[in-house]
Amino acid sequence: MIWAVLVAVIAVPIAAAAASPLLAWRSPVYIAAGFAGVIAMAMLLLQPLAAGGLLPGLSAYRARRLHRFVGGALVSAVVIHVAALWVTSPPDVIDVLLFRSPTPFSVWGAIAMWALFAAALVAALRTRLSWRPRIWRRVHTSLALIVVVGSVVHALLIEGTMETVSKVALCALVVGATVKVIVDLKVWSAAARRDMKR
Amino acid sequence: MTTDRITRRTLLATGGAVAAAGLSGLVVPARAAGLAPTRSMRGGSNNYRPDAPIVERIGGGGFWMSGTVRRAGDGAPLAGQRIQIWAHTTEGHERDWHSHGATLTDANGVFRLEMPQIVPAFGQPHGHLAYDSGEFETVFLRPIMGSSKDKSLEAHFVLQPV
């Protein structure tokens, strides 16, 4: 049941974007850029669910593998998103990366992108960093929270290929799932360890 | 037009302020004496292609870009000024050559050029305009449409003599 809802929640916004009239007036590279962003937004919903062990039928180990895999896929999707936008209109992307773009949503997107890269980096270097688990979790979770807030504001402010209702619903679910998992796992509580699903 | 972050709201507010300033300029001519030059907007020059040709219309038309060109200080309308226009439309991307065109202001300093329908690109339905002919200081504008269904868009220039 949860899986069926999840598949629908992820598939509907992508399908709705695929029906956007804007696509008729865009080059294939620009379309790919948009879809990389839409798919990344949909994948973002899986991350808190996998991290919090909320996906039924998945062992803690499998859930953690999924979280890691989706994290890598998210980084790839964002790289494709930015690279394809760069090909479509280099000056607009340079403005965004230098934080001088006239469009406010792009700043949120850039912040979310750097937070995503940082979250992925601390995950990749986890054993080498040898931070205390609680510290590592707080850093990774804080970065993830920036990714979620930045991405949601970024998506909501854009007038693009995403259909409005499915976009707002997906964003609400991403925020809801993230908040629930952070509260459930008591990331910021000293007595969090008994809940650790590792 | 001096705001750094141009959103629809500030654009509307600025547009309203410009309209109000224009009206009050008519009522109280003394105020027009200090008319400040228009500053370039952020991102205004993106995908600019210098020397776009003067055209009857860009592509198949159906959408109107219009505005005025006045001189800073006294606000006198400037005739025969070349304004270059480009946008992401139903017929092409901003950087495509066929998306670019130019027109001249009439005796009242008014310009008007028909072009294809502007569609949202990079998150906002917007157009680009340039004054870049040398006699006055160069200005790049990037006005945003209130709604992507609009069939027209305006942009106004107050130019500073070089």
Chai-1 contact restraints between the chains, C-beta under 6 A:
chainA,res_idxA,chainB,res_idxB,connection_type,confidence,min_distance_angstrom,max_distance_angstrom,comment,restraint_id
A,W25,B,T90,contact,1.0,0.0,6.0,A-B,restraint_1
A,W25,B,V119,contact,1.0,0.0,6.0,A-B,restraint_2
A,P91,B,N46,contact,1.0,0.0,6.0,A-B,restraint_3
A,D92,B,N46,contact,1.0,0.0,6.0,A-B,restraint_4
A,D92,B,F122,contact,1.0,0.0,6.0,A-B,restraint_5
A,D95,B,G43,contact,1.0,0.0,6.0,A-B,restraint_6
A,P102,B,I6,contact,1.0,0.0,6.0,A-B,restraint_7
A,P102,B,R42,contact,1.0,0.0,6.0,A-B,restraint_8
A,P102,B,G43,contact,1.0,0.0,6.0,A-B,restraint_9
A,T103,B,G123,contact,1.0,0.0,6.0,A-B,restraint_10
A,T103,B,Q124,contact,1.0,0.0,6.0,A-B,restraint_11
A,P104,B,R5,contact,1.0,0.0,6.0,A-B,restraint_12
A,F105,B,G123,contact,1.0,0.0,6.0,A-B,restraint_13
A,I158,B,G123,contact,1.0,0.0,6.0,A-B,restraint_14
A,E159,B,P120,contact,1.0,0.0,6.0,A-B,restraint_15
A,E159,B,G123,contact,1.0,0.0,6.0,A-B,restraint_16
A,G160,B,G123,contact,1.0,0.0,6.0,A-B,restraint_17
